[in-house]
Amino acid sequence: MNIDISTQRAKALEDVTPETADLIVTLCAEEVCPFVPGPVRRLHWPITDPSAAGDIAAFRTARDQIKARIEVMVGLIDVSEGPAGTEFHASLRVRDLAASTRFYAWLLNTWPKEWTHRYATFIRPDLNLNFVIMVADDTVLHHDTLYHLGLALPDRAAVIDVYHRAVAIGAQVSKPPRTTWKGTPLHELWLTDPNGTLIEIYARLTGDELATMPADQAPDYLVPGTAPVA
């Protein structure tokens, strides 16, 4: 990888000063890892020892595995604090609503809280889970039939706060914060993850908020300057 390691050498644990480390990553897969005392953060990445194979391909495999893990870690080191969600929501498209409702009633060990001719909603408070299956509407289904994920928040202010946090970390905003009235009234924000999956950030309306619903049920955009231009 064009990195000169000719001056590097393997060192015994006694030759390093672990107390100065912020993070210690152990890589042993076939042996017991040494214990390093002290209040330091630890990660364990079991990587097969390439020397046992005796060829350069094994070293390149280990190198690539370590590189990929480091790339994930680099993105986590300075990640900011995320939203304090109260519920996790997922929606899945299905070919046969009745058969899928029966299957997920078994899998989640509960009847759906409600269902219509288009969807069934499963609630598991002990898992903070809100899971919805919906008809496919002639959409071609494959191994990835996920429609969207969702995260519930306590209130309107929390949804607006997540919007500003998302903008700060460079997340893609699909729809800015707004109050929607049709269907289930919600304060909601839609994000798109790096793979194109939609993420709904939402909070249910209070009774007082529901009482302010406009006659035309037009959405109310919650952050100035984010409403679409007519």
LINNOR-V679987 format. One record per helix or strand of 2 or more residues. SS is the DSSP state (H for helix, E for strand). FROM is the first residue (numbers start at 0). TO is the last residue. If there is no record, write none. Layout:
ss,from,to
SS,FROM,TO
SS,FROM,TO
This chain:
ss,from,to
H,12,14
H,17,19
E,22,25
E,40,43
H,49,51
H,55,76
E,86,93
H,96,106
E,113,114
E,118,123
H,124,126
E,128,134
E,145,151
H,155,168
E,171,179
E,185,191
E,197,203
H,206,209
E,219,220
